């Protein structure tokens, strides 16, 4: 503005002992214009400032001022526009200067007194308000161990028992109705975001009457349980008989010779092929020792046409009496068979897959197996059990009739979210399952659901008081588990891209109390240390809580997709009975009809359920709240080295790569993980980078393809008896059966690439950290 410039030029010439009237007027106008309050007055030369000394313009040392820019015609109107309307206002204001000073003083005094009274009044109100309102908790840090104890203290055996009994009161119905009851139960406990997710999937269900086995020599017809066939409609429609079948088996009738293949190992098949032609014959197969799908693939490969499947009583714990019980198995490796590899959503392409094998497969009881083998009813002696075996003499021709039906049904998952406060896009999934297969599989589903509901209840109480976990906890009750983990597969395939990026860990509650002898923790290598620490934290009985028995072995349940397709670290706690023999592995693949009272007989006080709930809660809270994920990179490298023992071909080359992986993991653990766990050295950016590396450390160990029934994640062993990589063991067995080295070379290459990929992954993580440090310097 022109006037500002003139005023500035005037001041720049130096100090003057006197200021003429024009300068005073200019100063006043400048102040008013700076406050966006401008004066429009034709005779502003009459305006006087209080206490100002008048001088003639000629006495001014300043050059003449060009006042043209501030003429009324060009000056904008402001708060002083009234000066134009009342010319006497200025002279009145000038004459009353002393009175104006007095008014100004009293006005300031009045404002000061009012402000002082309001200030004192505010202090009094604040004091009493603070006194009446409760103060917030002293510490609300999510990873405070005191908070963990407060939450876990709310998990009580009597609450779990009550939830369990409420679930059993619900009448048997389809999967959707059962899921809706669980959804309502979770909402009533205070879980804020709960959803029902439905999928239409292809299920293989029992036919209108039971499958049968007929002994041709005598013409006797038997149901799978061993009782003779009857025309009584009530018997034909018995749930226990109808559900004694293999889901997704081939259908039809096959009449052929029965061949005893024992456990169906490669040695068994080599022995049998040496003495007889097995093409289109029916194998009598024991469950156990290795995965069922793997054994069936071997039987199908060598030419068998059918399989009778049973559990040898010698492999069952002495406390279990299942000799006269048939059971159900699923031949589905996972998910909806009509949409392999993608979700069963609307408009998805459906493939026609009525069965998943060419074999006619039928589970039978040990009692029926004994009849078919023409053995006496009791083959047990005083102190030892004699395994069932076909006598060397005599052929047995049988007719096998299977008539299950494939149809599309709706299965439901219940998904509840407890959103994280700091990292809401990082998920810890806690999974249980529900079932509508009547009594098949026992009441494991009710135990599972009761435990996860009690955990939700305890967490919701803390949430109501203002607490939240750092990371999001996702609670899942899966449907369709008995048919091949269908519900969890479809949900995970539906959200695959999100889960690959966001899921941190999976904590399983699959059948948590299936015995009462020992606590059996299973954890991926990166979580084994956390599992051991949690046992000591929550141990109620030292004999039941050993700290050194954590293993990474194949387990049943809905953790399958997360372990084998997403490479997510997983963990599971369960109580089991002491194994009767070394062949007892994989017996849990059979779903026996178990009375409803079985669970309360195993754990009448529900103290075992409480222990499982607290262990699960402890590890979930740790993973959800620790600033640095509690994963151990070095344990992964050590597990790889321990799985390469032996003199098998190719192992020395693998050991060299495994040694490099261990060195890199050790450096990563010491240089990055330890400093990050120290709050004084913890930098948010470095912690985020570190957690990203830890979250993906097991993904390198996923093979592109694995034999049926074997894990794609090579970090998991077959069972406690084996220590080597299962895919290498299988490849060696396959070489014996087919007299070819091609399979072992392919397996060695897959394992080598996995280990090398993990080493490169760790090295890349270290390089990123070093680059970050160099950039800061």
Protein Blocks (a to p, Z undefined) as FASTA:
>chain_A
ZZlmmmmmmmmnopcfbdcfklmmmmmmmmmmmnopacddfklmlpccehiacddfklpc
bdcddfklmgfklpccdfklmmmmmmmlmmmmmmmmmmmmmmmmmmmmmmmmmmmmmmmm
mmmmmmmmmmmpccddfblcfklmklmmmmmmmpcfklmmmmmmmmmmpccddfklmmmm
mmmmmmmnopabdcddddddddddddfbdcddddfknopacdfkopacdfbfklmmgmkl
mmnccehiaedddddddddehjopaklmmmmmmmocfehiacdddeehiafklmmmmmmm
nopabdcddddfklpcfkbccklpccdddfbfgdjfklghiacdehiacdddfbfbfbdc
ddddfklmmmmnopafblcdfkbccdddddfehcdddddddfbdcddddddddddddddf
klmmbccdddddddfehjgoijmlmmmmmmmmmmmmmmmmmmmnopacfbdcdddddehk
lnoommmmmmmmmmmmmmmmmmmbdcdfehkblcjkbccddddfklmmmmmmmmmmmocb
fklmcfklcccdddedjklmmmmmnopacdddddddddfbfklgoklmpccdddfklmmm
mmmnommmmmmmmmmmmmmmmmmmmmbacbdfklmmmmmmmmmgcjbehklmmmmmmmmm
mmmmmmmmmmmmmmmmpmklpcfklmmmmmmmmmmmmmmmpcfbdcehiafblkbcfblm
bmbdfklmmmmmmmmmnopaklmmmmmmmmmmmmmmmmmmmmmmmmmmmmmmmmmZZ
